[in-house]
Amino acid sequence: MMDKSNAHLAEQVTERMKQRESERLLQIESKKELNDSATNSEMVSGFARVFHETKQNIEEDISKAHNIDKNLLLTALVAIKSDIQNLQKYLSTSTLFLCRYDIRKAQEAIQELMHKVQEIEETQVPKKKFAFKMRKSKELSNGVSKLKIEDSVDSSSKAIESKAYVNTCGYYDKVNETLVLSSNEIFRQDVTLSNLDHCTVKLYGTPSTVHITCLRNCTVLSGPVATSVLIESCFNCTFVLPCQQLRIHNTKNSDFYIHVTTKAIIEDCTGVQFAPYNWHYDGIQEHYKQSGLDLNRNHWDEIDDFNWLSSDKPSPNWVVLKERERNIVWD
C-alpha cells in the first residue's frame, strides 16, 4: 500500500499527463481549424475566379448580341440565358461555403445579366406571328362534315428554346400543367424550375440541387435534396421539400413545408410561412438514405432573415404556419 507521499507523487504525475494530453488535443484541434480555414478559403477563391470568368464571357456575348442579325438573335439569346442558368446553378451548389455577402453580390450580378438579356428581347426580338386557318375534315359525323380550326403558329422560337434546355433537368415556361420527374431522372442531378404559372411539380427522388426561379401560383413537392435549394422571385406558391441548405430570395406570400439540416435563410421576402415537411410517397425512406440527410436534425422553424437584424424582436417577414391551416394531403 502506497504511503501518502507516493500517492501525492502519483497524483501529480497523473495530473501532468492529463494536462499534456489536453494540450496535445488542443494543438490537433488548432491545426484542424487552420486546415479547414485554408480549405474553405481556397474554395471561396476558386468560386470567385470561376464566377468572374464566366460572368465576363456572358457579358461579352451580350455585348455581341446587339450586332447580331435579327433572324439569328433569338438563338443567341436563348444560348446566353442557358449560360446564365448554369451560372445560377453553380452559385446554388456553392452556397454551403460562401458567406452571405458573397452570395448576395453574386445573385445581384446574375440578376443584372438576366435583366440585360430581357432588355434586348423587349427591344430587338421580332414579335411572334399567329395565324389561323380552317379546313374541312375528311371525317364524317352523322353524315355531316366537321370543320376543324387549326392553330398555325410560328413555333420556331419555341423550338429553338427547347434545344437550349435539352441537356438540362427540369421544366421551363409551363402553364396549368402537372409536371413529374422520376427518381431515375433526377438522381444526383441539378434540377431547375423556371417561369412556371399555376403548375404542380412532383420530384420523386434525390436531386443534387434544386434551383427555382419565377414561379407563380405553383406547388412544388420534392424528395430529399442532397445539398441545397435556392428559391428566387416566387409568388403565391407552396414548396414542400427536404434539403441540407435552403436560401430564399425575393419571394412573397408563399408557404414552405421543409426539413432542413441548417437554418434556412430568407432575404427580401414578405408573407412567407413555415411548417414541417409532410409529403410521403413510396420509396422516400430509401431516398433519404441516398441523400444523406439526417432525419433527426430539422431546423424547419429556425429562419435567418438577412433583412432583419434585431435580436430582441422577431422578424415580421415570416411566421410559423398554424397547425389548423397546414395542408396534410398532397396527392
C-alpha positions in Angstrom: 0.0 0.0 0.0 1.4 3.4 -1.1 2.2 5.9 1.6 0.9 9.5 1.4 4.0 10.9 -0.3 3.9 8.3 -3.1 0.2 8.8 -3.5 0.7 12.5 -3.8 3.5 12.0 -6.4 1.3 9.6 -8.4 -1.4 12.2 -8.3 0.9 14.9 -9.7 2.2 12.6 -12.5 -1.4 11.8 -13.5 -2.4 15.4 -13.5 0.7 16.3 -15.7 -0.2 13.5 -18.1 -3.8 14.8 -18.3 -2.6 18.4 -18.9 -0.2 17.2 -21.7 -3.0 15.2 -23.3 -5.2 18.2 -23.1 -2.6 20.4 -24.7 -2.0 17.8 -27.4 -5.7 17.7 -28.3 -5.8 21.5 -28.4 -2.9 21.5 -30.8 -4.6 19.0 -33.0 -7.8 20.9 -33.0 -6.0 24.1 -33.7 -4.2 22.6 -36.7 -7.5 21.1 -37.9 -9.2 24.6 -37.7 -6.3 26.1 -39.7 -6.6 23.4 -42.3 -10.3 23.8 -42.5 -10.0 27.5 -42.8 -7.4 27.2 -45.5 -9.5 24.7 -47.4 -12.6 27.0 -47.2 -10.5 30.0 -48.3 -9.3 28.0 -51.3 -12.9 27.1 -52.2 -14.1 30.7 -51.9 -11.2 31.9 -54.1 -11.9 29.2 -56.7 -15.5 30.1 -56.8 -14.7 33.8 -57.2 -12.3 33.1 -60.1 -14.7 30.8 -62.0 -17.7 33.0 -61.4 -15.9 36.2 -62.5 -14.5 34.5 -65.7 -17.9 33.0 -66.6 -19.7 36.4 -65.9 -17.2 38.2 -68.2 -17.8 35.7 -71.0 -21.6 36.1 -70.7 -21.2 39.9 -70.7 -19.1 39.7 -73.9 -21.8 37.5 -75.6 -24.5 40.0 -74.5 -22.5 42.9 -76.0 -22.1 41.0 -79.3 -25.8 40.3 -79.4 -26.5 43.9 -80.1 -24.9 43.5 -83.6 -26.4 40.1 -84.5 -28.8 39.8 -87.4 -32.4 39.8 -86.0 -33.2 36.4 -87.6 -30.4 34.8 -85.5 -30.8 36.9 -82.4 -33.3 34.7 -80.6 -31.0 31.7 -81.0 -28.1 33.7 -79.5 -30.3 35.0 -76.6 -31.6 31.5 -75.7 -28.0 30.3 -75.5 -27.0 33.2 -73.3 -29.9 32.5 -71.0 -28.9 28.9 -70.7 -25.4 30.1 -69.7 -26.9 32.3 -67.1 -29.0 29.4 -65.7 -25.8 27.3 -65.5 -24.1 30.1 -63.6 -27.0 30.3 -61.2 -26.8 26.6 -60.6 -23.0 27.0 -59.9 -23.9 29.6 -57.3 -26.6 27.4 -55.8 -24.1 24.5 -55.3 -21.5 26.8 -53.8 -23.7 28.4 -51.1 -22.6 25.9 -48.5 -19.2 27.5 -48.1 -19.9 31.1 -49.2 -20.7 33.9 -46.8 -24.0 35.9 -47.1 -22.2 38.9 -48.6 -20.6 36.9 -51.4 -23.9 35.1 -52.1 -25.8 38.5 -52.3 -23.3 40.1 -54.6 -23.2 37.0 -56.9 -27.0 36.9 -57.0 -27.2 40.6 -57.9 -24.7 40.0 -60.7 -26.8 37.2 -62.2 -29.9 39.3 -62.0 -28.2 42.1 -63.8 -27.1 39.7 -66.6 -30.7 38.4 -67.0 -32.0 42.0 -67.0 -29.7 42.9 -69.9 -30.9 39.9 -71.9 -34.5 40.8 -71.2 -33.9 44.4 -72.4 -32.6 43.1 -75.7 -35.5 40.7 -76.1 -38.0 43.5 -75.5 -36.5 46.0 -77.9 -35.0 43.8 -80.7 -36.6 40.4 -80.9 -39.4 40.2 -83.6 -42.8 39.5 -82.1 -44.3 36.1 -82.7 -46.8 35.8 -85.5 -50.1 34.0 -85.1 -52.4 32.8 -87.9 -55.4 30.7 -88.0 -56.8 28.6 -90.9 -59.8 26.4 -91.3 -60.1 23.2 -93.3 -62.7 20.6 -93.8 -62.1 17.3 -92.1 -62.5 14.1 -94.1 -64.1 12.6 -91.1 -67.9 12.5 -91.0 -70.1 12.5 -88.0 -73.8 11.6 -88.7 -73.2 12.4 -92.3 -72.2 15.9 -91.6 -68.7 17.1 -92.4 -67.0 18.7 -89.4 -64.9 21.8 -89.6 -61.6 21.9 -87.7 -59.9 25.1 -86.7 -56.1 24.7 -86.7 -53.8 26.9 -85.0 -50.9 27.6 -87.4 -48.5 29.3 -85.1 -44.9 30.2 -85.9 -43.3 28.0 -83.4 -39.7 28.4 -84.5 -38.8 30.4 -81.3 -40.2 27.6 -79.1 -38.3 25.0 -81.0 -35.1 27.0 -80.5 -35.7 27.4 -76.8 -36.3 23.7 -76.3 -32.9 22.9 -77.9 -31.2 25.2 -75.3 -32.6 23.1 -72.4 -32.2 19.7 -74.0 -29.4 18.8 -71.7 -30.8 20.3 -68.5 -33.1 18.6 -65.9 -36.2 20.5 -65.1 -39.1 22.5 -66.5 -39.4 25.9 -68.1 -42.2 28.2 -69.4 -45.2 26.0 -68.4 -48.8 27.0 -67.5 -51.5 24.9 -65.9 -49.7 21.6 -66.0 -48.8 18.8 -63.7 -45.1 18.1 -64.1 -43.4 14.9 -62.8 -39.8 13.7 -62.7 -39.0 10.2 -61.6 -36.2 9.1 -59.2 -34.1 7.8 -62.2 -34.4 11.1 -64.0 -33.3 13.3 -61.1 -30.9 11.1 -59.2 -27.8 13.2 -58.4 -29.0 15.8 -61.0 -29.2 19.6 -60.7 -32.9 20.4 -61.2 -34.1 23.8 -62.5 -37.7 25.0 -62.4 -38.2 28.4 -64.1 -41.1 30.6 -65.2 -44.0 28.3 -64.3 -47.5 29.5 -63.7 -50.3 27.6 -62.0 -48.4 24.3 -62.1 -47.9 21.4 -59.8 -44.4 19.8 -59.8 -43.5 16.5 -58.2 -39.9 15.4 -57.9 -39.7 11.8 -56.8 -36.1 11.1 -55.7 -32.9 12.7 -54.7 -31.7 15.6 -56.8 -28.3 17.0 -56.0 -29.5 20.6 -56.0 -32.7 22.4 -56.9 -32.9 25.9 -58.3 -36.3 27.5 -58.6 -37.0 30.9 -60.1 -40.0 33.0 -61.3 -42.9 30.7 -60.2 -46.4 32.0 -59.7 -49.3 30.1 -58.0 -47.4 26.8 -58.1 -47.0 23.8 -55.8 -43.6 22.1 -55.7 -43.2 18.7 -54.0 -39.7 17.2 -53.8 -38.0 14.2 -52.3 -34.8 14.7 -50.3 -32.3 17.1 -51.9 -28.7 16.1 -51.2 -27.3 19.6 -50.9 -29.0 23.0 -51.4 -32.2 24.5 -52.7 -32.2 28.1 -54.0 -35.6 29.8 -54.5 -35.9 33.2 -56.1 -38.7 35.6 -57.3 -41.7 33.3 -56.5 -45.2 34.5 -55.6 -48.2 32.7 -54.1 -46.5 29.3 -54.1 -46.2 26.3 -51.9 -42.9 24.4 -51.5 -42.7 21.0 -49.8 -39.0 19.8 -49.7 -36.2 18.5 -47.5 -32.6 19.6 -48.0 -29.3 20.5 -46.3 -29.5 24.2 -47.0 -32.4 26.4 -48.1 -32.0 30.0 -49.4 -35.0 32.1 -50.4 -34.7 35.4 -52.2 -37.3 38.0 -53.3 -40.3 35.7 -52.6 -43.7 36.7 -51.3 -46.9 35.2 -49.9 -45.6 31.6 -50.1 -45.7 28.6 -47.7 -42.8 26.3 -47.0 -43.1 22.7 -45.6 -39.5 21.9 -45.0 -37.0 19.6 -43.5 -33.6 21.4 -43.4 -30.5 20.4 -41.5 -29.2 24.0 -41.3 -31.1 27.2 -40.7 -33.0 28.4 -43.7 -32.1 31.9 -45.0 -34.6 34.4 -46.4 -33.8 37.8 -48.0 -36.1 40.4 -49.4 -39.1 38.2 -48.6 -42.5 39.0 -47.1 -45.5 37.0 -46.1 -43.7 33.6 -46.0 -44.8 30.8 -43.7 -43.0 27.7 -42.5 -44.2 24.2 -41.4 -42.5 20.8 -41.1 -42.1 18.7 -44.2 -45.0 16.2 -44.6 -45.1 14.7 -48.0 -45.0 10.9 -48.2 -44.6 8.6 -51.1 -43.4 5.0 -51.8 -39.6 4.8 -51.5 -39.0 8.1 -49.7 -37.1 6.3 -46.8 -34.6 4.9 -49.3 -34.3 8.3 -50.9 -33.5 9.8 -47.5 -30.6 7.3 -47.2 -29.4 8.2 -50.7 -29.4 11.9 -49.9 -27.5 11.6 -46.6 -29.9 13.9 -44.8 -30.2 13.5 -41.1 -33.8 12.6 -40.2 -33.2 13.6 -36.6 -31.9 17.1 -37.4 -34.5 19.6 -38.6 -34.5 23.4 -38.2 -37.7 24.0 -40.1 -38.8 26.8 -37.7 -35.4 28.5 -37.2 -35.1 31.1 -40.0 -32.4 33.7 -40.5 -33.8 36.8 -42.1 -31.0 38.9 -43.7 -33.3 41.9 -43.7 -34.0 41.8 -40.0 -31.0 42.4 -37.7 -32.9 42.9 -34.4 -32.2 40.2 -31.9 -34.9 41.1 -29.4 -37.8 41.2 -31.8 -39.0 38.5 -34.3 -38.9 39.3 -38.0 -42.2 40.5 -39.4 -41.4 38.9 -42.7 -42.1 35.2 -41.7 -44.2 33.2 -39.3 -44.8 29.6 -38.4 -47.8 28.3 -40.2 -50.6 27.5 -37.8 -51.3 23.8 -37.5 -55.0 24.1 -38.3 -54.0 25.9 -41.6 -51.5 23.3 -42.7 -52.2 21.0 -45.7 -51.8 17.3 -44.9 -52.9 15.8 -48.2 -50.8 16.4 -51.3 -51.9 13.6 -53.7 
